[in-house]
């Protein structure tokens, strides 16, 4: 599925799509330490969803609604911070300051041990 199609689906059906995308990774989303042992392909799936959520939030404002207790979305910023922390730990870096923007680019920098400008 193309990124634009996934963004459209996430905008139209955010909670169900998130559950399908992240459900298999429930344990890995509990802590950065639990994220690290995932295979890179599984981490890529989480990164992709976090980037989709960033774009959806940026374009439409759709994000976590604290009033929706029955079917909440993870807050997009918290999901992103979790990915950055997990990738930083997986790369063996002592720290990494997230410069914002495209999460694919940020994760690529982390995985190659590069510092943001």
Secondary structure, DSSP 8 states (H G I E B T S, - for coil): --HHHHHHHHHHSHHHHHHHHHGGGTGGGS-HHHHHTS-HHHHHHHHHHHHHHHHHHHHH-----TT--SS----HHHHHHHHHHHHHHHTT-S------S-HHHHHHHHHTT----
